[in-house]
Structures are given as structure tokens and as C-alpha cells.
């Protein structure tokens, strides 16, 4: 069993289409990571790539190995579940760390490093009438 020669045409076409689609989505996410100006914008590229691009590649892998081995191969479902559970948690943790870093830098007078994408609200002055 060498793989590609053993796979039928009904399985080769969806595998090829899913691989091209997944690779295109991953490429677009990588370009977004390189081209977008601020950290808060750049974080969206990899977060979206993990969900849609990886799902296309893993689905293509499932179809290919199921057709090549003539049995149901579902190992990729475990990988997909792991990615879908961990990717949002990691993204939120990185985002919270960046927000904390920006707030801390602002308190120490270094300015926000967010690239002015998200404005950090000004702290109210105690001298202003009507303030707390």
C-alpha cells in the first residue's frame, strides 16, 4: 500500500480541493500576521487560521487515509477537538497579557504599545469639578 496509487478518484478530488483551500487560508493568515500594523490586529490571523485552515487539512487527511487504507480513520478528530478547545484559550490569554502590558506601560509613563487601535480610557482627574 503506497498511498496515492491506491486512492480512488472520488476521494482524490475532495482531498485535493480541501488541501488547496486549507493551504490558501493558512497562507492568507500568515500574510495577515506579517502585514497588519498592530499586535491586536495581527492576533486575528493565526486565530482564524487555526480553526478553518487546520480543519480543511485535517478533513483532507481523514478522507485520504480512509480511502487509502479501506477502513475508517478518525485520529484527526482528536487533533481537531484539541485545536478547537485550546486555540481560543491561548488567544485570549495572549490578548489579556498584551492588554495588561499596555495598561502597565501607560501607568509608568511609557505610553500604550497598542498602535492606537484600541484606545485606553483616560484616568479621571481629581481636580475636575463633578468628578468622584
N, C-alpha and C positions, 0 to 999 in steps of 0.2 A: 504494500500500500504506500504509494509515493505521494499521494495527495491530489495534485491538480489534475492529473490524468484520470483519476477515479471519480471526479465530481461531475455530475450531470449538468446539462445546460440550464435546467430550471433552477438550479442552485447557484450556478456561476454568475448569472446576470444580477440577482439581488445582492450577492456578495460584492461584486464589482461596484455596483451603484452605491451601496452603503459605505464602502471604503472610500470612494471618491467624495461622497457627501461628508463623511466624518473628517477626512483629511482637509477638505476645504474649510469646514467650520473651525477646526483646530488652527489652521493657518490664519484665518481671519482673527481669531482670538489672540494668537501670538503677535500679529501685526498691531492689534489694539494695545497690547501690553507694551510694545515698543513706541508707538506713535502718540498715544494720548498724553497730555501735558502733566496732569497731577496724579498723585497716588490714588486718590479717591475715584478718579475715572479709570485708571489702569487696573484696579482690582476687579472690575466687572468683566473684563475679557477672559481671564482664566476661570472665573467662577462660572461663566456661561459655557465655556469650552468643556469643562469637566462634565457637565450634565448632558449636553446634546452631542458633542463630538465623540466623547467616550462611549456613549450609548450606541451610536451608529457603528463604531468599530467593534464593540463587544457583540452586537447583534450579528454583524457580518461574520465574526469568529464563530458564533454559535451555529449559524447556518452552514458555514463551510465544514466544520468538523462533524456536524450531524450528518451531512451528505457524504463526506469522505469516509467516515467510519461505519456508516449504515446503522447507527444507533443514536439515541437522543443524548446530546452532550449539553449539559446545563451548568457547567462550572462557572461560566461567565455571569450567571445570575447572582452568584455570591459576590463577585467583584463589583457588579453594578449596585447591589444593595449597599456594600461597604462604601463605595464612592458617593452614592446619594445621601448616605447618613453622615459621612464625615466632611464632605466638601462645604456644606453651608455652615457647619460649626467652625471649621478652620477659617473660612472667610469672615465670619462675624468676629472671631477672636482677633484676627489681624486688623480688622476695621476698628474695633474698640481700642486696641493698643495704639493705633495711629491717632485716634481722637484724643486719647489720654496724653499722648506725646505732644500733640498740638496745644492742648489746654495747658499743660505743664510749661511748655516753652513760652506761651503767652504770659503766664504768671511771672516768669522770670525775665520778661522783657525781651526775649529773643524773637518774638513775632510768630505768627502761625505759619506752619510749613505746608498748609493745605493747598497752596496755589490759588487761594481766594475762590475756590469752587464752592465751598460751604462756609458761610460767614459765621464766625464765633460771636455770639452776642456780647456786647459790652457790659462790663460790670457797672451797676448804678453807682453814681457818686453820692456820698453822704451830704455834700454841700447843697445839692439841688433841692429847692423847696418842693414839698409834696412827696419827697422820697421817703423811704422807710426809716 
